Amino acid sequence: METTTERRRRATVKDVALEAGVSRGTVSRVLNGQPYVSDEAREAIEAAIAKVGFVPNRAARSLVVQSSQAIGLIVHEPHSLFVEDPNIASILLGANAALSEEDYQLSFLIADTSRDVERLARYLSGGLIDGVIIVSARVGDPITRAVRDLGLPAAFVGHPRDIGDAPYVAIDNRGAAREITRRLADTGRTRIGMIAAALDRDSGADRLAGFVDALGADFDPQRVESVPLYSVADGREGMRRLLERMPDIDGVFASSDAVAAGALEALREAGRRVPEDVGIVGFDDSSWALRCDPPLSTIHQPAGELGRAAAKAVLAQLRGERIEAPIMLDCPVVWRESA
């Protein structure tokens, strides 16, 4: 009878070599993709691997070929947003799809606290991943510095201003915010405010800049309420403060759909009807946009394609290719009943 120890013993290169009738060196050359192995020997080794149930040790292989076949996706956001923000999941799935096509593994890494950042910097220096995709980086981000110091192939989702010539994938946040604010004004709204989230990163700052562009001489800084995160809670609180300061407001640009969802709650609490009394627009065209009542007018952000394009940019660098220009994706207005 087979013992527990025998059942659990992991098949080794030696087992494959004995089964295939070749040397361990020949097996290693096949596993590491090296030449000078006959087709007959290669076929015998592949059959032996299947028969004995051999699984290559990725960590050991990486020491030989200097490749882990893994790409890290680093998201510098609080843990709370991972449940609330569907864009993060879409970026992750898009990146994973592109990496799977090239037989790479995605490693999902979260940077919430300063301790997380220190831990990730140590992890990145260990050779366990070949490159990184970075989401939600801020100017002066320590993760950006660590990646640059290590010389890791990297691509950013978004465009922090201090990444030099590093490849990035983005949308025109400023232009899109300008367009949807003008569209809101075209409905006859004359006292339009904004709940401006995440001004410490390029997306939030650019959306505020687009709002200012759209209003021109009519821009009033008193109608802008700044909040820290693209979250429902921040949207709710931001809308409450905006109504206290500007009770006659008749239009709102919320800098994300989640922020807009929170703003809608605050408007209902205040007895304001949407869109009859206040028109509201969001940004992202996420699941929040259709979950709201009425459904949100918004900007379509192709989050899945952003993740896919960023992953392809990292893989291109690993092949020795240079990314000469930023990758910009379309982000059209999607007009619905909220305005």
Secondary structure, 3 states (H helix, E strand, C coil): CCCHHHHHCCCCHHHHHHHHCCCHHHHHHHHCCCCCCCHHHHHHHHHHHHHHCCCCCHHHHHHHHCCCCEEEEEECCCCHHHHHCHHHHHHHHHHHHHHHHCCCEEEEEECCCHHHHHHHHHHHCCCCCCEEEEECCCCCCHHHHHHHHHCCCEEEECCCCCCCCCCEEEECHHHHHHHHHHHHHCCCCCCEEEEEECCCCHHHHHHHHHHHHHHHHHCCHHHEEEECCCCHHHHHHHHHHHHHHCCCCCEEEECCHHHHHHHHHHHHHCCCCCCCCCEEECCECCHHHHHCCCCCEEEECCHHHHHHHHHHHHHHHHCCCCCCCCEEECCCEECCCCC
